[in-house]
Amino acid sequence: MKGYCFDLDGTLIDSMWVWDRLPYDYLLSKGINPPENIREQLKPYSLKEASSIIKEEFNLKESADEINFEMENILKRFYENNVELKDGALELLQYLKANGSTLCLATATEEKLLLPAIKRLGFMSILISFKLVATLDLKNMTSIFLKS
């Protein structure tokens, strides 16, 4: 096969749990006991959109931009310090690169959050052969495979 397209969060790196907990933990930090299904309610939305919904739904004094900034900082610290590769991910990427495959990375996560993790986890050199092709609006569409 000539090329492979990988999702990042939950496929190559073990990060879905922080996304699942993010709105819940954020609201707890503000002294609000959110509904257990808060993540499911916000899942279809980008972080920026979710920040606006959280602001309105829970009547927070912070602006939607401030909420977004605070949640981005939580994610930034997580990606910089805690996210780990899934078992076998690095070896698979190294194998594919060594065999001349083109690698595509599909992710809804912003590059500014990803790059520190990619460097720390040791696959920055492999990233050179990646094409970053997706944003949230493309991720669930088949056109991502055509674009890559």
N, C-alpha and C positions, 0 to 999 in steps of 0.2 A: 504494500500500500504506500502511496506517495505522501500522504499527509494525515494528520490526526488533529482533531479539535477537542480541547479539554475545557470543561468548566473548572473553575478554580475552587471556590468555596464549597466545601462538602465533597469534592472529588479529589483534588490534589492536596488540599490543606484541610485540617480539622477545625473549621471555624463556624459551622452552622449554629453551634450551641450559643455562641456569643450574640449572634444576630437574633436568635430566638429569645434570649434573655434581655436584650438591650432595652426595649421600651419598658418592660416590667421593672428591671433594676433601676432605670432612670427615674421612673415615677416613685418607686420606693425611696430613692434618695431625696425626693422632694416631700416626703412624708405622706404620700398618697398610696393607698392600697389598691392597685389596679386589678381589673378582672383577670382571671387566669388566662383567658383567651385573647388578651390584648395583642399578642403577636399575630395570631390568625386574623384579627381584624385589620391589622396594618400591613400584612404581608404583600398585598397587591401594590403598595405604594413605595415610591422612592423614600429615602431617608428625609429629604427636604419636605416632601408631601406629608409624611408621617409626623414630622415635627409640627406642622400646621394643625393637623388633626389633634395631636396631643394637646397643643395649646388651647384649642377651642373646647375639646371634650372635657378637659380637666381644669379649665379656667385658670391656667397658670399665669403668674405675673410676668414671666420671661416672654420675650418675643419669640416667634417661630424661628427666627434666625439664631437667637441665643440658644434655644433648645437644640437646634440642629448642630450648632457649634459644640455644645457640651457633649452631645451623643457622638459626634465625630471624634472628639478627643478621647472618649472611652474606647472607641474602635481603634484609634491611632495607637494608643498604649497597648492594646491587645495585639495588634498586628506587629508592632515593634518588639514586644517582649514575650508573648505567650503562645501565639499560634504555632502549631506544629504540622509538619507534613504527614499525610496519611502513609501508613505502612506500604512500602514498595514504590511510592510515587517517584522519588528521586531516581531510583534505579531504572524504572521504566522510562523516564524522560531521557536519562543518559543513554540507555540502550537505543531508543528511537533516534536520538540525535547522532549517535555513532554510526547508525545505519543509514544516514542521509535523509531521514524523514523531515518533512516540513511540519512544524508544530504550530498550532493555533490556540490561543488562549481566549476563551469566552468568559466574561465576567461582568457583573453589575457593580462590582466594587471599584471605587475610584483608585486610579493609579497612585495617587499620593498616599493612600493607605497601604497599598500592596508592596510598593518598592522596598520599604524597610524590611518587610517580612521576607521577600524574595532574596534580598541580599543576605539576611541573617541565616536563612535556611539553606543557602548554598546552591541555589539554582539560577543565580543571576547570569552565569555564563551560558546556561542553556537558554535563558530568555532571549538571547540575541537571535536565536532562530525562531522565536515566537512572533506571531502577528497578533496584536491585541485588537480584536475586531468588534467587540460587543459593548454596548451600553444597555441599561435597563430596558429601553424600548426595543432593542433588537434581540435580546437574549432568548425570548420565547418564540421567536419567529424562525421559520426555516431559512430565511434569507441569510442568516448568519453563516450557514454552510456554503452558500454561493459566494458570499463576500470573502470568506477565508480562502 
